[in-house]
Every structure is written in structure tokens, then in C-alpha cells.
Amino acid sequence: MSKEDVTHRGVIEKVERGFIVIRTDDEQKCEGCAITAICNSNNGKKEGEQRELLTIDTPSSDDFNVGERVEVSATSGSTLRATWWALILPTLIFGGVIVGLRLGFPSLGGWSIALGFAALGLYDFFLYKRRRSLAQKISWKIRKI
């Protein structure tokens, strides 16, 4: 595994056909990671609890058992792809809508900002609808430890 990979160690909480759920041992949150939403982080955790739940799609889920310790890592290419979808593209959409409306329709004034936020709302709806297919594009490596 390279230094650019996002790596977590943890214990398998649940094994289903096609996916596993892992409770990480990491004492840090995934807040700075672009793929937090795709990982299905546990947003409903109790106060003071820092561990995350990761849901990982894998065709080899039958090879794992509840309670096993594993290490999972997402490749740097996967995290870059997630950064594109979660950070870069929405910024370009927001800025593009505002600049485009300001240049094309200068009389709109401040409404261009409101329309920029409306465009972000539509983009978020698109991401929400496509979340399953986008999550499957994250390439995870799972290793028993």
C-alpha cells in the first residue's frame, strides 16, 4: 500500500452478500476525507465516540466473518475520483453558474448567487440518486490482520 492510500483498521461488524461493515479502530474522524459520505460513516455516533462505520462493497464478502480484524485501504485514484465528485465539480458548477449568469444577464445581480445555490441543490440531488453506483467505483483492498 502506498502512502497516498486511505487506510483504516477495524473489526468486522456485519457480513452480508456483497458487502461488509467495519467499525474502525482509528481514533480520528474521517471529516477531512472526500469519500466520507460514500463510506457511509456513522453520523449518529454517541458523543465522545470517534470510531467510524465503513460499508464496503466486495464480491468476496463470504471470505470474512463477524469479529475478524481487517485492514482496508482505498487507492489514491479512488480518493482523487471522490474528490472530483465531492469538491471540485460542485465548485466549478457554482462558480460557472454565477459567472455565466453575470456575463449573460447582468441585470440579475444578486440573483445569480441564488441560482448558483439552486444549481448546487440540483447537483446534490444528482449525487444522492447516484450514490450507490458512485460507491461501487471506490476501489477497496481488504486484508485480514
C-alpha positions, 0 to 999 in steps of 0.5 A: 500500500502506498502512502497516498492510500486511505487506510483504516483498521477495524473489526468486522461488524456485519457480513452480508452478500456483497458487502461488509461493515467495519467499525474502525479502530482509528481514533480520528474522524474521517471529516477531512476525507472526500469519500466520507459520505460514500463510506457511509460513516456513522453520523449518529455516533454517541458523543465522545465516540470517534470510531467510524462505520465503513460499508464496503462493497466486495464480491468476496464478502463470504471470505470474512466473518463477524469479529475478524480484524481487517485492514482496508485501504482505498487507492489514491485514484479512488480518493482523487475520483471522490474528490472530483465528485465531492469538491471540485465539480460542485465548485466549478458548477457554482462558480460557472453558474454565477459567472455565466449568469453575470456575463449573460444577464447582468441585470440579475445581480444578486440573483445569480448567487441564488441560482448558483445555490439552486444549481448546487441543490440540483447537483446534490440531488444528482449525487444522492440518486447516484450514490450507490453506483458512485460507491461501487467505483471506490476501489477497496483492498481488504486484508485480514490482520 
